[in-house]
Amino acid sequence: MTAHAPLEILQKQAGDVAQRLRILAHPDRLIMLCRMSEGEVSVGELVDLTRLPQSSVSQHLAMLRDAGAVEARAEAQSRLYRITDAQVTAIIGALCAACGPGAA
C-alpha cells in the first residue's frame, strides 16, 4: 500500500490490512509471528517461547491458519509453522523494525 495509489485502491487495501491487524492484535500471536518471520517453528518451540499451554498455542495457530496467515507441515511427529501471507510478513517485518534495537 503506497500513498500514491488511487483512493479506491487504498480504500480496499485498508480494509484488508485492518482485517489482518485484528487477527494479529494479540501479544502472544505477535510473538509467535515474529519468531516465524525468522523461519519455520515447531509448536513445542512456540510453547517454550510464549510460556502458554500447548492447547492455547494450538488455538492461536488455528486462528492464524484459518485466516490464511500461516501454514503447517508435518515432519516426523512435529508440525512446523511458517508465515504464508505476504502482507502479514510485511506487517511483522515493519513491527519488528519499529520495536527492535535502536527504535525510538
C-alpha positions as CSV (number, residue, x, y, z in Angstrom):
1,M,0.0,0.0,0.0
2,T,1.5,3.3,-1.1
3,A,0.4,6.9,-0.5
4,H,0.5,7.4,-4.3
5,A,-2.1,4.7,-5.1
6,P,-5.6,5.9,-6.2
7,L,-8.0,6.4,-3.4
8,E,-10.2,3.4,-4.4
9,I,-7.2,1.0,-4.2
10,L,-6.2,2.5,-0.8
11,Q,-9.7,2.0,0.5
12,K,-9.8,-1.7,-0.5
13,Q,-6.3,-2.4,0.8
14,A,-7.0,-0.5,4.1
15,G,-9.9,-2.9,4.8
16,D,-7.7,-5.9,4.0
17,V,-4.9,-4.7,6.2
18,A,-7.3,-3.7,9.0
19,Q,-8.7,-7.3,9.0
20,R,-5.2,-8.7,9.2
21,L,-4.4,-6.3,12.1
22,R,-7.4,-7.6,14.0
23,I,-6.0,-11.1,13.7
24,L,-2.5,-10.0,14.7
25,A,-3.7,-7.9,17.6
26,H,-2.7,-10.3,20.4
27,P,0.6,-10.2,22.2
28,D,1.2,-13.9,22.0
29,R,0.3,-14.2,18.3
30,L,2.7,-11.3,17.6
31,I,5.5,-13.1,19.5
32,M,4.7,-16.3,17.5
33,L,4.7,-14.5,14.2
34,C,7.9,-12.6,15.0
35,R,9.6,-15.9,15.6
36,M,8.1,-17.4,12.4
37,S,9.4,-14.4,10.4
38,E,12.9,-16.0,11.1
39,G,11.8,-19.4,9.6
40,E,9.7,-22.4,10.4
41,V,9.0,-23.2,14.0
42,S,7.6,-26.1,15.9
43,V,4.6,-26.0,18.3
44,G,6.9,-27.0,21.1
45,E,9.2,-24.1,20.4
46,L,6.3,-21.7,20.5
47,V,5.1,-23.2,23.8
48,D,8.6,-22.6,25.2
49,L,8.7,-19.1,23.8
50,T,5.3,-17.9,24.9
51,R,5.1,-20.0,28.1
52,L,1.5,-20.8,27.2
53,P,-0.1,-24.2,27.5
54,Q,0.1,-26.3,24.3
55,S,-3.7,-26.1,23.9
56,S,-3.5,-22.2,23.9
57,V,-0.7,-22.1,21.4
58,S,-2.7,-24.5,19.2
59,Q,-5.8,-22.3,19.4
60,H,-3.8,-19.2,18.3
61,L,-2.2,-21.2,15.5
62,A,-5.6,-22.4,14.4
63,M,-6.8,-18.8,14.2
64,L,-3.8,-17.8,12.2
65,R,-4.2,-20.8,9.9
66,D,-7.9,-20.1,9.3
67,A,-7.1,-16.5,8.4
68,G,-4.6,-17.8,5.8
69,A,-1.6,-16.1,7.7
70,V,0.3,-19.3,8.4
71,E,0.6,-22.9,7.1
72,A,1.8,-26.1,8.8
73,R,3.6,-29.1,7.5
74,A,4.2,-32.3,9.3
75,E,7.7,-33.5,10.0
76,A,8.0,-36.8,11.9
77,Q,5.8,-36.2,15.0
78,S,6.1,-32.4,14.8
79,R,4.2,-29.7,13.0
80,L,6.2,-26.9,11.7
81,Y,4.6,-23.5,11.1
82,R,5.6,-20.7,8.8
83,I,4.1,-17.4,7.6
84,T,2.5,-17.7,4.1
85,D,0.7,-14.3,3.8
86,A,2.9,-11.6,2.2
87,Q,1.0,-8.8,3.9
88,V,1.5,-10.5,7.3
89,T,5.2,-10.9,6.5
90,A,5.4,-7.2,5.7
91,I,3.4,-6.1,8.8
92,I,5.5,-8.3,11.1
93,G,8.7,-7.0,9.5
94,A,7.7,-3.4,10.0
95,L,6.7,-4.1,13.6
96,C,10.0,-5.9,14.3
97,A,11.9,-3.0,12.8
98,A,9.9,-0.4,14.7
99,C,10.3,-2.2,18.0
100,G,13.8,-3.6,17.6
101,P,17.1,-2.3,18.8
102,G,17.6,1.4,18.2
103,A,13.9,2.1,17.7
104,A,12.6,5.2,19.3
